[in-house]
Amino acid sequence: MTIDKNDLLNSIIQSLDRIQYIKVEDIPNIDLYMDQVTTFMESKLKSSVRNPEEDKILTKTMINNYAKNDLLPPPIKKKYSKEHVIMLIFIYYYKGILSINDIQALLNPISDKYFQTNGEINLSTIYEEIFSHEKAQVDLLKEDIISKYETASKMMQGAPDEDKEMLQLFSFIGLLGFDVYIKKLLIEKIVDGYCNPPACNEKEKNPEKKKEK
């Protein structure tokens, strides 16, 4: 097993530079049919999947399931608004680390209060505020990855020469994996206290109760 360490680290850093979020101004201001929504999401996020030729960003079945599980407000006359697309983007990012119930607990208060509202703070401003910090977060992530990589490169010094490179790479993955594990636990803990208990209990007792508009 021979891996050029510099090439590997440079490849990782370059892949981070290619990560782009969907800018709010890129989301159509017109209502879209389901096929148009899936096409839009595919065109913007396809490069982020592991197997671009096989993996789907979003399917009709997924959208229907999100609506069925109260993650996504229902479409109006089979059309989805800009706010629907923003909700789907949030769901896309969260589904890799959170359960459906956790995503529901996280998004429902936002949807109930800010979905299709005209106030100073709405779903678009919330989305833009969060993702406007993307570049700074990626820069911090690069520094953290380089630090973990350098730490892993100093490990396993007592290993046989033929195994050292493999074990150091395994250590690097372990450091990254533990970081993800801890952050996932932290997010779950925050989500558990995120939804106001009385409000959550009320929604559980009245699952059909929707926000009046």
Secondary structure, 3 states (H helix, E strand, C coil): CCCCHHHHHHHHHHHHHCCCCCCHHHCCCCCECHHHHHHHHHHHHHHHCCCCCCCCCCCHHHHHHHHHCCCCCCCECCEECHHHHHHHHHHHHHCCCCCHHHHHHHHHHHHHHHCCCCCCCCHHHHHHHHHCCHHHHHHHHHHHHHHHHHHHHCCCCCCCHHHHHHHHHHHHHHHHHHHHHHHHHHHHHHHHHHCCHHHHHHHHHCCCCCCCC
